[in-house]
Amino acid sequence: QVQLVESGGGLVQAGGSLRLSCAASRRTFSRYAMGWFRQAPGKEREFVAAVSWSAGFTYYADSVKGRFTISRDNAKNTVYLQMNSLKPEDTARYYCASTPIALDADPRKYDYWGQGTQVTISS
C-alpha cells in the first residue's frame, strides 16, 4: 500500500529555517510528481511547491518564491522542502502529496497524502 510520511516540522523564530522531508513508498514515488501543501486552522489547504519526477521542473506559490526550495532524491524516495526566512504567516500543518500530473497546484489532482507535520513560526 502506498505511503507518504512527513517529518522535520517544529517551532522556530521568524527569520529562521526548517527542512521538511517526505519519505515515500517506492510504488508511490516512481515517476510521480510530488507536491507540498499547507493548511492553517480555519483556512483552505494551500499549494506551496511541486517538483516533477525527474526534478527537471519546479513550481512555487508566489508567497514562498525566493524563500522555499523543493527538491527530491529519487534514490532515497524522498522529497524535501527547504524553508528559509520563515514568517509567522507560514505557520500551518504541511502535507506532501503525489500525483501523476506534473507541477499541478490543484490539491484535487493529488492521489496520495501524508499525515502532515506541524510548522509553527513565532514572532
N, C-alpha and C positions, 0 to 999 in steps of 0.2 A: 504494500500500500504506500502511496506517495506521502512524503512528509517534508515540512519546512519548519525549522527551529531557529528562532532569532535569539541573539544574545548581545551583550555589550551595553545595554541601557543602564541608566543610573542618574544620579543627581550631580549637576555641575553648575558652576557660576557662569553668568553671562560673559561671553568672550572666550570661554573655554572650548575644549574639543572632546569629541567622543567618536569611537569607531564601532559601528554596529556590524554584526556578522549574521549571515543566514546560511545554515547548513541544510542542504537539500539531499533527498534520496537520488540515487543515480537515475532512476526512471523519470523523475520529475525534472532534473537538471539538464539532461541530454537534449540539446537542440531546442531548448525553450528560452525565450526571453525572460528576464527577471526584473521585477519592479519593487520599489519601496513606496509605501503609503503611510499616512499618519492620521490619527483621529483624536481630537481633544473632546472632553466632555461637552455634550450639547451641540456638537458640530458634526457635519458630514465627513466621511472619510475623504481625505485629500491626497492627490497624487504628489509624489516627491521627485522620483527619478526612476529611469528604466535603462536597461542595457540589453543589447541583442545577445544571442547565444555565443557568437564569436567575439564579442566585446568590441566590434568594429564601429558600433553606433551607440550613442548615448542621448538621452533626452531628460531635461530638467525642468521643474516648475520654476517660474520666474522668481518666486520668493526665496529660492535656495541657490540660484545660479551664482557662481563665484565663491560660494562658501562650502557646498557639499560636493563630494565626488563619489560616483558609483563605479564599482569595478567588480570583476569576477575572476575566479581561479577555477577553470573547468577541471583541472586535475584533482582539486580538492572538493569539487562540488559545492563551492561556497561563493556567495556574493557578499560584497561589503558596501557600507555606506560610511565614508569618512565625513564627519561633520565638524567644521571649524567655525570660529566666530559666532558661536551659538547665542541666540537671543531668547528672551522669555517667551516670545510667541512661537518658538519651536517646541515648546512643551506639548507632548502628546504621546500616545501609545503608537509605536512604529511597527508596521507589519511588512513582511516580504511576501511576494506572491509570484506565481509563474503563469505564463501564457504562451500559446503557440504563435501569437501575433506580436511582432517586434515593436518596441517603442510606443506602446499604447498607454494613454493616460486615463482611460476609462476603466474603473475597477470592475465593471461588469464583464470585461473581456478576459479577466484572470480566472483560471480554473482552480488553483490551489493556493491556500493561505496558511501562514503560520499563526501561532497564538499571540504574537506581538511581544514587544519589550518596551517598558516604560522609560521615557526620557523626560526629565524634569530640569528646567533651567531656572536658577534663582537669580534675582536681580540684586 
